[in-house]
Amino acid sequence: MKFFTDVYYEPGILDYPLGKKLKEDFSDLPWIEIDNHNRIEEMTKRPNSDFPKMKRYLIVGTRKTHRYTENQKISDYLVPFTSSGCTAMCLYCYLVCNYNKCAYLRLFVNREQMMERLIRTSTKSAEPQTFEIGSNSDLVLENQITENLQWVIPAFAREGRGHITFPTKFASVRPLLDLPHQGKTIFRMSVNPQEIIETIELGTSPLVQRIQAVNDMCEAGYPIGILIAPIILTTGWKKQYLELIDQLADQLTEKAKKSMTIEMIFMTYSYVQNAINKEAFPEAPDLYDKQNMSGGGRGKYRYKKDLRLEAEPILTDYVRIRLPEADLVYVC
């Protein structure tokens, strides 16, 4: 990808096949050696205004943390996997928990180790489990660089038990369509009104392309899902989100609408995100709404209860009207 300007790397990555491949693929860029991908000293000193510039740095290392976290939503476990962060600049991104650590895309080249653990865990479980492998990054975006999904999906189909799943805001699914997935990979697309995509989900795929990607993956036999997320209750939210639901109902295929799950997630914002956005994107919409938000712990802002109580039934009722055969699995 010509997007990147510099590569920061741990020297040990060259002991892995993927590390060697990345070194070759990005041989025209400066390669800067670092001790640890978790803390890059020169970046900790950067001002918030450098956030977009830092997004153009690619960090390559090995993942050291492999602890699975229990999850009670669409999956049974959250799995630390092959990347963290993203090249997109969504103004609400929950991965920006610590600016100097989470701003950029980090690729982890010890994928064989992660895959072995995933398959072993899946086969030893008493019941089939679902493993969320994309909670820390966008794996469809990552796949354009590493082709990891083209390796992971067939491998899990051959040897794994249960399902793997990941969400995305990118429509580049063509390399996945003909893979032998055996129905064990659940593909989930995150959607928002196009106006929000253009102004807040910077660097992601347009809505119409995302919908087409869902149709294509469904036709290829993948289990599919839609995340209406995060729901942002700005001025005109009702009109925007009802029109979004209409667009889904009109443009998704009948096969997709009959088989998909739907998740609905209201936006959580944070002090860190707000501070970065004010300096890095001064012309962007302000997502902090003092009138309609209150503190939610650990520097987070959530919509006040009365606004949630107004919005939730409006949106869920309309989903059930326009997409009656879809399975609305949770709202949070």
Secondary structure by P-SEA (a helix, b strand, c coil): cccccbbbbcccccccaaaaaaaaaaccbbbbbbcccccccccccccccaaaaaaabbbbbbbccbbbbbbcccccbbbbcccccccccccccccccccccccbbbbbcaaaaaaaaaaaaaaacccbbbbbccccccaaaaaaccaaaaaaaaaaaaccccccccccccccccccccccccccbbbbbbbcccccccccccccccaaaaaaaaaaaaaaccccbbbccccccccaaaaaaaaaaaaaaacccaaaaabbbbbbbcccccaaaaaaaaccccccccccccccccccccccccccaaaaaacaaaaaaaaaaacccccccccc
